[in-house]
Amino acid sequence: MIFTTWISDSNIQWDGLTLTTKSESYAFGRRLYTFQVAQQQYWLKFHLANTHAVLEQAFQRELDFYQQHAQTEQTFLLAHQIIQLRDITNGMDFPECGVGLLSLDTNQFFDTIVNVANTEAIQLKILIALDALGSMHQLGWIHGDLKVEHFRLYENSCKLIDFEQSCKLEHSIQSLTATPRYMAPELFHGQPKTAQTDLYAFGIILYEWLSQKRLCAKNYHDWAVLHCQELEIQLPNELQCFLPLLNGLLQKHKERRLNSVVEVKHCLNMINLLQK
């Protein structure tokens, strides 16, 4: 999936080069830049060697994921390229060793809902996102850290990014981190990640998107209480038809939760029957 020929061309201008790394991650050695070349937006991610073992391993995990699927055209992936940092010759102060992940930068997939009455368009958008997640699950992988910014819009399709916490379904690791906003209740009890923890996170993403409201909690403990005990789903009247879908995705007990993308799609398609 090589899509650039200008990495080592010193005559190519990188416009608007901006460091977007969060301050804490920056202190631990992570670097994330955005920039433009020929009016195309890109991002470049790498990690400084010998700075933070856990984050280094996470970045390597993402590189390994891309490399394992380099020989096949996976429809849920954005165009990307693993590059040698020493090959960058645009005058920027990048390390002279190590590798980086270069990818297209695109808009967020779940943008503001313009017309809440157009439930067919909303339904279609959810189905497109499910196609991306389902493609990953069909490969035998779980994402492990789904959040709204990891769903990207590209050419009317949905792509996934950030595979630092991804793992094979049969090799789920309990110590992998996740974002408390999107964590399934069982993860707060130390259980391993599964396809259903991905689906719970997807449910939170949909709930915040449909309600156009962000869940709030002050700390890890409060997030645990919210997900394990206090989460109550409320939607605008025009979007009540999506309640069965959200209820299926956000069951606190995973044995009651929808357990596959196929089941989620079936539940979503039932909306057509309920509205007739």
C-alpha positions in Angstrom: 0.0 0.0 0.0 2.8 2.4 -0.9 1.3 5.7 -1.9 4.0 8.3 -1.5 7.1 9.0 -3.6 8.2 12.2 -2.0 9.5 11.1 1.5 13.1 11.5 0.4 12.6 14.4 -2.0 14.0 17.5 -0.3 12.2 19.7 -2.9 8.7 18.6 -1.7 7.3 21.1 0.8 5.5 19.8 3.9 3.0 22.5 4.5 1.5 23.3 7.9 3.5 20.8 9.8 1.9 20.7 13.2 2.8 18.7 16.3 -0.5 17.4 17.7 0.7 15.0 20.4 -0.9 15.3 23.8 1.4 16.7 26.4 1.6 13.6 28.6 2.2 11.3 25.6 4.9 13.8 24.3 6.7 13.5 27.6 6.7 9.7 27.2 8.2 9.9 23.7 5.2 9.8 21.4 5.2 12.1 18.4 2.2 12.7 16.1 2.4 15.3 13.3 -0.1 16.5 10.7 0.8 18.3 7.5 -0.1 18.7 3.8 1.6 17.8 0.6 0.1 18.9 -2.6 -3.2 19.8 -0.8 -3.5 16.3 0.7 -3.6 16.0 4.4 -1.4 13.4 6.2 -0.3 12.4 9.6 3.0 10.9 10.8 3.3 9.0 14.0 6.5 7.6 15.6 7.9 6.9 19.1 11.3 7.8 20.4 13.4 4.8 21.4 14.1 4.0 25.0 11.6 6.4 26.5 8.5 4.5 27.6 8.4 0.7 27.2 4.6 0.3 27.3 4.0 3.0 24.6 6.9 1.7 22.5 5.3 -1.8 22.6 1.9 -0.3 21.7 3.3 1.5 18.7 5.2 -1.6 17.6 1.9 -3.6 18.0 0.3 -1.2 15.5 3.2 -1.5 13.1 2.9 -5.3 13.3 -0.8 -5.2 12.6 -0.2 -3.1 9.4 2.7 -5.4 8.3 0.6 -8.5 8.8 -2.0 -7.2 6.4 0.3 -5.5 3.9 -0.2 -8.2 1.3 -4.0 -7.9 1.2 -6.2 -4.9 0.5 -8.2 -4.5 3.7 -11.1 -2.2 3.0 -11.2 -0.8 6.5 -7.7 0.6 6.4 -6.6 4.0 5.1 -3.8 4.2 2.7 -0.6 4.1 4.8 3.1 3.5 4.6 5.7 2.4 7.2 8.8 4.6 6.5 12.4 4.9 7.8 12.7 8.2 9.6 16.2 8.7 8.2 14.7 8.9 4.7 12.9 12.1 5.5 14.9 15.0 4.0 12.6 18.0 4.4 14.7 19.7 7.0 12.6 18.8 10.0 14.2 17.8 13.2 13.2 14.1 13.2 15.2 11.3 14.6 17.9 9.8 12.4 16.8 6.2 13.2 13.6 4.4 13.8 10.4 4.0 11.8 7.3 6.0 11.4 3.7 5.4 10.3 2.5 7.7 7.6 -1.1 7.8 6.7 -3.8 9.9 5.0 -5.5 12.2 7.4 -9.3 12.4 6.9 -12.4 13.8 8.5 -14.2 12.2 11.4 -16.8 9.7 10.3 -19.5 10.5 12.9 -20.1 14.2 12.3 -23.0 16.3 13.5 -26.4 14.9 12.5 -28.0 17.6 10.3 -31.5 16.1 10.0 -32.6 13.9 12.9 -35.8 13.1 11.0 -33.9 11.3 8.3 -33.5 8.0 10.1 -32.7 6.1 6.9 -29.6 8.2 6.3 -28.6 7.7 10.0 -29.2 4.0 9.7 -27.1 3.8 6.5 -24.2 5.6 8.2 -24.3 3.1 11.1 -24.3 0.2 8.6 -21.2 1.6 6.8 -19.3 1.9 10.1 -20.4 -1.6 11.0 -19.0 -2.9 7.7 -15.5 -1.5 8.7 -15.7 -3.0 12.2 -17.1 -6.3 10.9 -14.2 -6.6 8.4 -11.7 -6.4 11.2 -13.6 -8.9 13.3 -13.8 -11.3 10.3 -10.0 -11.3 10.2 -10.1 -12.6 13.8 -9.0 -9.3 15.3 -10.5 -6.9 17.8 -9.7 -3.3 17.9 -9.4 -3.0 21.6 -9.7 0.8 21.9 -12.6 2.0 19.8 -13.4 5.7 20.2 -15.2 8.1 18.0 -12.0 9.6 16.5 -10.9 6.2 15.3 -13.7 6.1 12.7 -12.7 8.1 9.7 -14.5 9.2 6.6 -12.8 8.5 3.2 -14.5 8.5 -0.2 -18.0 7.8 1.3 -16.7 4.8 3.3 -15.6 4.3 6.9 -12.0 3.5 7.8 -10.5 2.5 11.2 -7.3 3.9 12.6 -5.1 3.4 15.7 -4.4 -0.3 16.2 -2.1 0.0 19.2 -4.4 -2.0 21.4 -5.5 -4.5 18.8 -5.1 -8.2 19.3 -6.2 -11.5 17.9 -9.5 -12.7 19.3 -7.9 -15.9 20.7 -5.0 -13.9 22.2 -6.9 -11.2 24.2 -4.7 -9.7 26.9 -6.2 -8.5 30.1 -3.5 -5.9 30.7 -4.1 -3.9 27.5 -5.4 -0.4 28.2 -8.6 1.2 27.0 -10.3 4.5 27.3 -12.7 4.6 30.3 -15.3 6.6 28.4 -15.8 3.5 26.1 -15.0 0.6 28.4 -17.4 -2.2 28.8 -18.4 -3.0 32.4 -16.5 -6.3 32.4 -13.2 -4.5 31.6 -13.5 -2.6 34.9 -13.5 -6.1 36.6 -10.3 -7.2 34.9 -11.9 -9.5 32.2 -10.2 -9.8 28.8 -11.3 -7.8 25.8 -13.6 -9.5 23.3 -15.6 -8.7 20.2 -18.4 -7.7 22.6 -16.2 -5.1 24.3 -15.6 -3.6 20.9 -19.4 -3.6 20.4 -20.0 -1.9 23.8 -17.6 0.8 22.8 -19.4 1.2 19.5 -22.6 1.5 21.4 -21.2 4.4 23.4 -20.0 6.1 20.2 -23.5 5.7 18.7 -25.2 6.9 21.8 -23.1 10.1 22.0 -23.6 10.7 18.3 -27.3 10.1 18.3 -27.9 12.2 21.4 -25.3 14.8 20.4 -24.2 14.8 24.1 -21.0 13.7 25.7 -21.0 11.4 28.8 -19.3 13.0 31.8 -17.3 11.5 34.6 -14.5 13.0 36.7 -12.2 10.0 37.1 -11.7 6.3 36.5 -13.8 5.4 39.5 -16.7 7.5 38.3 -16.5 6.0 34.8 -16.7 2.5 36.4 -19.8 3.5 38.3 -21.4 5.0 35.2 -20.8 2.0 33.0 -21.4 -0.7 35.6 -24.4 0.9 37.4 -25.8 4.2 36.3 -25.8 4.4 32.5 -29.3 5.4 31.3 -30.1 5.7 27.6 -32.2 8.7 26.5 -32.7 9.8 22.9 -34.7 12.6 21.2 -38.2 11.6 20.2 -37.3 11.5 16.5 -34.6 8.8 17.2 -36.5 6.5 19.6 -36.4 3.8 16.9 -32.6 3.3 17.6 -33.3 2.4 21.3 -33.4 -1.3 20.7 -30.1 -1.1 19.0 -28.5 0.8 21.8 -30.0 -1.4 24.4 -28.6 -4.5 22.7 -25.1 -2.9 22.4 -25.0 -1.5 25.9 -26.2 -4.3 28.1 -24.1 -4.3 31.3 -23.8 -8.1 31.3 -22.0 -9.4 28.2 -24.1 -12.6 28.0 -27.1 -10.3 27.3 -25.3 -8.1 24.9 -25.3 -8.4 21.1 -22.3 -10.6 20.4 -21.4 -10.0 16.8 -21.6 -7.4 14.0 -24.0 -9.7 12.2 -26.4 -9.5 15.2 -26.0 -5.7 15.4 -26.8 -5.4 11.7 -29.9 -7.6 12.1 -31.1 -5.4 15.0 -30.5 -2.3 13.0 -32.3 -3.7 9.9 -35.3 -4.4 12.1 -35.9 -0.6 12.3 -37.3 -0.7 8.8 -40.0 -3.2 9.9 -40.8 -1.3 13.1 -41.4 1.9 11.2 -43.8 0.3 8.6 
